[in-house]
Amino acid sequence: MAAGRVLVTGASAAAGEGVLAAFLDAGWSVAGTTRHDPPAAPDGVHWIRADLDGADAARAAVDDALAALGGLEALVCLTGGFA
């Protein structure tokens, strides 16, 4: 697949670091959501501070990613808990 633009939700926790690195290494433009202050690494991520607790918050995060990246080809959903 050619490099594109991706939004990764829950990017600052759990598997997020590896997912972000994989897309960045493949040349993709990356936006990631975090509920807290954005982490310092990795470089090249457009961070969106959002608590995706409902449709309005999710829509706002997607709108932010679209504005920052100029579109999206992919969405990776890592938001949520693990049991």
Buried (B, 14 or more C-beta within 10 A) or exposed (E): EEEBBBBBBBBBBBEBBEBBBBBBEEEBBBBBBBEEEBBEEBEEBBBBEBEBEEEEEBEBBBEBBBEBBEEBBEEBEBBEEEE
